[in-house]
Amino acid sequence: MSDTEMLDQQQTPLVALMDQVPSGEIQAQSPLHHADLESLAKANSDSAGVTLKENKLLGHLVLRCDASNTQQTAAVKKALGFELPIQPLTSTHKGDYVMRWMTPDEWLITMPGLASFDVEEKLRQEMVGHYSLVNSSGGNTVIELSGPHAVDVLRKSTPIDFYPTEFPVGKVVSTIFAKSSATIRRISDERFELVIRRSFADYIWLWLQDASLEFGLNIEI
């Protein structure tokens, strides 16, 4: 085997890429599928100050790469159609696709669940050099918190400062949340999303319901 052939083999890693998206024959269930949100939503009030919603069954990909490698950042943009957020604690998005800065070399990418396999394929086709890409879709869910008192509920739950100049739209933090943890992104002035671990979904959902009651709570499905 020539040196060139050996080099080509070294630069082309073998990856066992499996389609984890359930087919129509399999019923996918979110971590809160048993919470009977439809019944809770029937008690909604026009005057409620907080609205909770599970953005269920999203695709979650964890990407680790070198932010200073322009080939890798260009590959991400080519695969997803928008820029990788390089500045700490920031995010970028395009439609239902979101990229969150997690650490200097780690990003969480979410997308509609049925698109996760295709996105993973595109990223692996475009990426060069050393990187890691892991599908963690089954281990997380996303809860959306909105309304004029959404910030008040968050202030009960975490020590983060949510004043607009300190936590502007697009900012992302991973933090302690109600004795658990969450990755929080500000979507708009009164709208936030929490990425939480599947194993803590019940606990955090019940916490948020209880913390919201004094402001009036609506459930969106």
C-alpha positions, 0 to 999 in steps of 0.5 A, a space after each residue: 500500500 502506498 503512502 498516499 493510500 494510507 493517508 487517504 484511509 486515515 483521513 476517511 474515518 468509518 462511521 456507523 450512521 444509523 437512522 434513529 428516526 421512528 417510522 410510521 409503524 412506531 409511536 414516538 412518545 415524548 418524556 411528558 406524553 403521560 401528563 395529559 396536557 390536553 386536559 390541562 389546556 382546557 382550563 386555560 384563561 385569557 388572563 394567565 401570565 405564564 404559558 408552558 409548552 413542550 416542544 416535543 420530539 425534536 432532534 438533538 445533535 451535539 457537535 464538537 469541533 474547532 471554532 478557529 478552523 474555518 474549514 469546519 465552520 464553513 462546513 457547518 454553514 454549508 450543511 445547515 444554511 446558517 452560521 455556527 455561533 462562535 461567541 460564548 453564550 450565543 445562538 443562531 437559528 434559521 426557522 426551526 433549526 437552532 445552534 447553541 454555543 455550549 462550550 468553546 468547542 461544543 454546540 447543541 443543534 436542534 431541529 424537527 425530529 424527522 430531519 435529524 438523520 438527514 442533518 447528521 448525514 449532511 454534516 458528516 459529508 461536509 465536515 473535515 478534520 477531527 470532530 465529534 457528532 452525537 445524536 442525543 435526541 432521545 435523552 432530552 426534551 424542550 419546554 417553552 416558557 412564555 408570557 408577561 410573568 415568564 421571567 418571574 418564574 425563571 427567577 424562582 428557579 435559577 440564580 441567572 440574571 434575566 435583566 434584558 441588558 444581561 440576558 438579551 434575545 439569543 443568549 444561551 446559558 447552561 445552569 442549575 435549575 430547580 435543583 436540576 439543570 437546564 440550558 436556557 435560551 431567550 427567544 424573545 422578550 417574554 419567551 424562553 426555552 429550556 433544554 432539559 434531560 429526559 430523566 428530569 422532565 417530570 420534575 421540572 414540568 411539575 416545578 414550573 406548573 407550581 411556580 406559575 400558579 400565582 401568575 395564572 397558568 396556560 398550557 399550550 399543546 
